[in-house]
């Protein structure tokens, strides 16, 4: 051994070991969790996508609070930068070919750390509510605007609308169809309204769990306003009508 080179050699070896360890971490996976009120057939190893790109898979599903399912996913390290504090894991293909899609309404939100709890949506209505609330102002879809869209026709999106806006409008279309039925007196309309209330309650609970109590309160207030605007079923008895007196003999 060359005199005086023992310490230098040891430092080189330690540096190589450290670099190898760091490379191994970079090539690994990062884990996140989300709550779904309905898992609908989702299970371990089901794929997680970002757009059309597979970025990871479901690691585990365990019981959560209030009957929800706590879903843990692993995401390839190369795609970890796509996961933000306001990201949503949206259930797709429920019961038939379930998977999760990662969507981030606000890419300016901070990156989610390894092990972080992010938002979950069991259906497109829940996803739409979360996107409308969490998205930046440039999207132009505050919840108050979203909730009132069923009242009348809206202007077409501008030619320069972003991909996210187009996705948002696609998800919104289903909800608008349901909202249009709210003012009807059919059983289908009442069922849609019940489903809307349930989804809104799930979203409000998630907002509160993430510390967004003001947004949760606004959502509940908007749902209460919609409830008040729904007319009673046609043919329902009028509580103010005085019953006709029975004829006297």
C-alpha positions as CSV (number, residue, x, y, z in Angstrom):
1,X,0.0,0.0,0.0
2,X,1.2,3.5,-0.8
3,X,2.1,5.3,2.5
4,X,-0.5,7.8,3.4
5,X,-3.1,6.5,1.0
6,X,-5.0,4.3,3.4
7,X,-7.3,7.1,4.5
8,X,-7.8,8.3,0.9
9,X,-8.7,4.8,-0.2
10,X,-11.3,4.4,2.7
11,X,-12.9,7.7,1.7
12,X,-13.2,6.5,-1.9
13,X,-14.8,3.2,-0.8
14,X,-17.3,5.0,1.4
15,X,-18.2,7.4,-1.4
16,X,-18.9,4.5,-3.7
17,X,-21.0,2.7,-1.2
18,X,-23.0,5.9,-0.5
19,X,-23.6,6.6,-4.2
20,X,-24.7,3.1,-4.8
21,X,-27.2,3.3,-1.9
22,X,-28.5,6.6,-3.2
23,X,-28.9,5.1,-6.7
24,X,-30.8,2.2,-5.2
25,X,-33.2,4.6,-3.4
26,X,-33.7,6.5,-6.6
27,X,-34.7,3.4,-8.5
28,X,-37.2,2.3,-5.8
29,X,-40.7,3.3,-5.1
30,X,-42.5,5.9,-3.0
31,X,-45.7,5.2,-1.1
32,X,-48.9,7.3,-0.7
33,X,-52.3,6.6,0.8
34,X,-55.9,7.8,0.1
35,X,-59.3,7.1,1.5
36,X,-62.1,5.7,-0.8
37,X,-65.6,5.4,0.6
38,X,-66.1,2.5,-1.9
39,X,-63.2,0.4,-3.2
40,X,-65.5,-1.5,-5.6
41,X,-63.3,-4.5,-6.4
42,X,-59.9,-2.6,-6.2
43,X,-57.1,-4.9,-4.9
44,X,-53.4,-5.2,-4.5
45,X,-51.3,-4.9,-7.6
46,X,-54.1,-3.1,-9.5
47,X,-52.4,-0.4,-11.7
48,X,-52.0,3.3,-10.9
49,X,-51.9,5.5,-14.0
50,X,-51.1,9.2,-14.7
51,X,-52.9,9.9,-17.9
52,X,-52.3,6.8,-20.0
53,X,-48.9,6.0,-18.4
54,X,-48.7,3.3,-15.7
55,X,-46.7,4.8,-12.8
56,X,-47.3,2.3,-10.0
57,X,-49.7,-0.1,-8.3
58,X,-51.9,-0.7,-5.3
59,X,-49.9,-2.1,-2.4
60,X,-52.6,-2.7,0.2
61,X,-56.2,-2.0,1.1
62,X,-57.3,-1.9,4.8
63,X,-60.4,-0.7,6.6
64,X,-60.6,3.0,7.3
65,X,-62.8,5.2,9.4
66,X,-66.6,5.4,8.8
67,X,-66.6,2.3,6.6
68,X,-64.1,3.7,4.1
69,X,-61.2,1.8,2.6
70,X,-57.7,3.0,3.2
71,X,-55.7,2.4,0.0
72,X,-51.9,2.4,-0.1
73,X,-50.1,2.7,-3.4
74,X,-46.5,2.5,-4.6
75,X,-45.4,4.9,-7.3
76,X,-42.2,4.5,-9.3
77,X,-39.6,7.0,-8.0
78,X,-39.3,8.6,-11.5
79,X,-42.9,9.7,-11.2
80,X,-42.9,10.8,-7.6
81,X,-42.6,14.4,-8.6
82,X,-46.1,14.2,-10.2
83,X,-47.7,13.5,-6.8
84,X,-48.7,16.8,-5.0
85,X,-50.4,17.7,-1.8
86,X,-53.6,18.3,-3.8
87,X,-53.3,15.2,-6.0
88,X,-56.3,12.9,-6.2
89,X,-56.4,9.1,-6.7
90,X,-59.6,8.5,-8.8
91,X,-61.1,5.0,-9.0
92,X,-61.7,3.9,-12.6
93,X,-63.4,0.8,-14.0
94,X,-65.1,-0.1,-10.7
95,X,-66.0,-3.8,-10.3
96,X,-64.9,-4.8,-13.8
97,X,-61.3,-3.7,-14.3
98,X,-60.5,-1.4,-11.4
99,X,-57.5,0.9,-11.4
100,X,-56.5,4.3,-10.0
101,X,-55.8,7.4,-12.0
102,X,-53.6,10.1,-10.5
103,X,-54.9,13.7,-11.2
104,X,-53.4,16.9,-9.9
105,X,-55.8,19.9,-10.2
106,X,-53.2,22.4,-8.9
107,X,-49.6,21.6,-10.0
108,X,-48.4,24.6,-7.9
109,X,-49.2,22.7,-4.7
110,X,-46.2,21.3,-2.8
111,X,-44.9,17.9,-3.6
112,X,-46.3,15.1,-1.4
113,X,-43.7,13.4,0.8
114,X,-43.2,9.7,1.0
115,X,-46.0,8.2,3.0
116,X,-48.3,11.2,2.6
117,X,-52.1,10.9,2.7
118,X,-53.6,12.5,-0.5
119,X,-57.2,12.8,-1.7
120,X,-59.3,9.9,-3.0
121,X,-62.4,9.8,-5.2
122,X,-64.5,6.7,-5.6
123,X,-66.4,8.1,-8.7
124,X,-66.3,11.0,-11.2
125,X,-68.7,13.1,-9.2
126,X,-66.4,13.1,-6.2
127,X,-63.5,13.8,-8.5
128,X,-65.3,16.7,-10.1
129,X,-66.1,18.3,-6.7
130,X,-62.5,18.0,-5.5
131,X,-61.1,19.3,-8.8
132,X,-63.4,22.3,-8.7
133,X,-62.4,23.1,-5.1
134,X,-58.7,22.3,-5.2
135,X,-57.9,23.7,-8.7
136,X,-56.3,27.1,-9.2
137,X,-58.4,30.1,-10.0
138,X,-57.3,30.0,-13.6
139,X,-59.5,26.9,-14.2
140,X,-62.5,29.1,-13.5
141,X,-64.5,26.5,-11.7
142,X,-65.1,27.5,-8.2
143,X,-67.7,25.3,-6.5
144,X,-70.4,28.0,-6.6
145,X,-70.0,28.1,-10.4
146,X,-70.1,24.3,-10.6
147,X,-73.2,23.9,-8.5
148,X,-75.2,26.5,-10.5
149,X,-74.3,25.2,-14.0
150,X,-77.5,23.2,-14.3
151,X,-79.5,26.4,-14.2
152,X,-78.8,27.3,-17.8
153,X,-76.5,27.0,-20.8
154,X,-72.9,28.0,-20.4
155,X,-70.5,29.5,-22.9
156,X,-68.2,27.1,-24.8
157,X,-64.6,26.8,-23.5
158,X,-62.1,29.0,-25.3
159,X,-60.0,27.5,-28.0
160,X,-57.0,27.8,-25.7
161,X,-58.5,25.7,-22.9
162,X,-55.9,23.5,-21.3
163,X,-55.9,19.7,-21.3
164,X,-57.0,19.8,-17.6
165,X,-59.9,22.0,-18.4
166,X,-61.0,19.6,-21.1
167,X,-60.8,16.7,-18.7
168,X,-62.7,18.8,-16.2
169,X,-65.5,19.5,-18.6
170,X,-65.7,15.8,-19.5
171,X,-66.1,14.8,-15.9
172,X,-68.5,17.7,-15.4
173,X,-70.9,16.6,-18.1
174,X,-72.0,13.5,-16.2
175,X,-72.7,15.6,-13.1
176,X,-74.6,18.2,-15.0
177,X,-76.9,15.5,-16.5
178,X,-77.6,14.3,-12.9
179,X,-78.1,17.9,-11.7
180,X,-80.7,18.5,-14.4
181,X,-82.7,15.6,-13.0
182,X,-82.7,17.2,-9.6
183,X,-85.5,19.5,-10.6
184,X,-87.7,16.7,-11.9
185,X,-90.2,14.8,-10.0
186,X,-89.1,11.3,-11.1
187,X,-87.7,8.6,-8.9
188,X,-84.6,8.7,-11.0
189,X,-84.1,12.4,-10.1
190,X,-84.6,11.8,-6.4
191,X,-82.1,9.0,-6.6
192,X,-79.6,11.3,-8.3
193,X,-80.1,13.8,-5.6
194,X,-79.5,11.3,-2.9
195,X,-76.3,10.2,-4.6
196,X,-75.1,13.8,-4.9
197,X,-75.7,14.4,-1.2
198,X,-73.7,11.2,-0.4
199,X,-70.8,12.2,-2.6
200,X,-70.8,15.7,-1.3
201,X,-70.6,14.4,2.3
202,X,-67.7,12.2,1.4
203,X,-65.8,15.1,-0.2
204,X,-66.5,17.4,2.7
205,X,-65.1,14.9,5.2
206,X,-61.9,14.6,3.1
207,X,-61.5,18.3,3.0
208,X,-61.8,18.5,6.7
209,X,-59.3,15.7,7.1
210,X,-56.8,17.8,5.1
211,X,-57.5,20.9,7.2
212,X,-59.7,22.7,4.6
213,X,-62.6,23.3,7.0
214,X,-63.7,26.5,5.2
215,X,-64.0,24.7,1.9
216,X,-65.9,21.9,3.6
217,X,-68.3,24.3,5.1
218,X,-68.9,26.1,1.8
219,X,-69.6,22.8,0.1
220,X,-72.2,21.8,2.7
221,X,-73.8,25.3,2.4
222,X,-74.1,24.9,-1.4
223,X,-75.7,21.5,-1.0
224,X,-78.1,22.9,1.5
225,X,-79.0,25.6,-1.0
226,X,-79.6,23.1,-3.8
227,X,-81.8,21.0,-1.4
228,X,-83.9,24.0,-0.8
229,X,-84.3,24.7,-4.5
230,X,-85.6,21.2,-5.3
231,X,-89.4,21.3,-5.8
232,X,-91.6,18.8,-3.9
233,X,-92.8,15.8,-5.9
234,X,-95.7,16.5,-8.2
235,X,-98.9,15.3,-6.6
236,X,-97.5,15.5,-3.1
237,X,-100.2,16.5,-0.5
238,X,-100.4,20.2,0.3
239,X,-99.8,20.6,4.0
240,X,-101.8,23.8,4.0
241,X,-105.0,22.3,2.5
242,X,-107.8,22.0,5.0
243,X,-109.6,18.6,4.6
244,X,-113.1,18.8,3.2
245,X,-115.7,18.3,5.9
246,X,-117.7,15.1,5.8
247,X,-121.4,15.7,4.7
248,X,-123.9,15.8,7.5
249,X,-127.0,13.6,7.5
